[in-house]
Amino acid sequence: MTVAETSEADLVSRSRDGDRDAYGLLVARHQQLAFRTAYVICGDAAEAQDAAQEGFLKTYMSLARFRDGAPFRPWLLRIVANEARNRRRSAGRREHLAALAAAHPGAWEAGAGADVAVLARERRAVLAGALHRLSPDHREVLVLRYLLDLSEQECAAVLGCRVGTVKSRHARALRRLREEFDDNSEEPDARA
């Protein structure tokens, strides 16, 4: 059986039995998403890296409490998200979560001309500004759903709430985001 074919449940089981290599494989599979989740909440790369590492350590220490048959990824991401929230609160910061939208500028501009690249950059800046003006709850749910591509169930696990709460926050967040775009897209002369 290759590393890619090893099931997550098998890796969790082996990790519980003290197999650090198995846990290393779990970390490798989820480290990017754990970092991105922490970054969404912290807004700072160094803090997010620390939160993700601390989250992996806490996860490892808590493997005995992991419920057999439950999905590992949402459980891990919830621990990482909680650690990131604790870091954000303890530091007293409310950092910009919208920086993720601009994290990979090359992906939007691949093969584009200079004019298209400038427009893409402007759109990202408008989106980042609109996301920044949302409440932290609304930013988090939108970033988790659209930038990290998590399901509603995974978002609920990461945020520590019910799926219905994710759905309602998602709907309110989209409505607020539309309002932010509408408020900022009006030209001063158009009101006259």
Secondary structure, DSSP 4 states (H G I P E B T S, - for coil): --TTTS-HHHHHHHHHTT-HHHHHHHHHHHHHHHHHHHHHHH--HHHHHHHHHHHHHHHHHTGGGSPTTS-HHHHHHHHHHHHHHHHHHHHT----GGGGGGS-HHHHHTT--HHHHHHHHHHHHHHHHHHHHS-HHHHHHHIIIIIS---HHHHHHHHTS-HHHHHHHHHHHHHHHHHHHHHHH--GGGG-
